[in-house]
């Protein structure tokens, strides 16, 4: 496993982190706690030292906390998220910050996360949505600063609204945020336009989520793919989107001269080829996922020619609208 600096934080994090949305009882149908525990332990065995969870991920915080406590001899950083008080994703324009992240709500959510996980503190506390309209408004910043002083959190970050990387630029430029978590992949290349350069200039760590497009960039989503009722992917890949994904993945593999089986590896290497990226957090529900994904951290970025090919496969769309 190779490691990168998490912005100016002083923390060195594994290139492959652990996205813990899909473990335990969550929006991904079919996850089991026993397999989740095995996968988490295996990831730490292989050098993963950043796990990303959230208050809104079902039992994820409890499961992650259990593993981290059992691995007390290993340096493992845990990031969690505060859901907006109004429970609205993504944050709409015109919303006062007191409706989403008033100080009392931030503190109450953090305390609930600490109890659920059994941990004494979190290394990164992230707001689960963000709007740049909130910079300089509300009492959230004072609350975050106090939580840092109390030692309950080490760093403050935000999870940028899906497909809105430009909606965190003012926050990054303000100098008060330590990390941003953002969707970035072969299809969704927008963060590289302005957000990544700003993060590099300001020393803000970048945590990339959805690097595999919720499975679309693994090569395993085809025109006939369906998902169980209740699985969020049944909405994400609704209508004819599985067929669209299949056509686009076929075009990528043809352009690069690779097999469909190499698609997931290529997608992760694409993300790690961006210098601004500190870590990528693919969802890993099985030991097999862990072993495949962590193997990509071997210091072999994509070539300039490969990146030039992939630049042509940008796909502007919003799967949630």
Secondary structure by P-SEA (a helix, b strand, c coil): cbbbbcccccbbbbccccccccccccccccccaaaaaaaaaaaaaacccbbbbcccccaaaaaaaaaaaaacccbbbbbbbbccccccccccccccccccccaaaaaaaaaaaaaaaccccccbbbccccccccccccaaaaaaaaaaaaccccbbbbbccccccccaaaaaaaccccbbbbbbccccccccccaaaaaaaabbbbbbcccccccccccccccccccccccccccccccaaaaaaaaaaaaaaaaacccccaaaaaaaaaaaccccccbbbcccccaaaaaaaaaccccccccaaaaaaaaaacccccccc
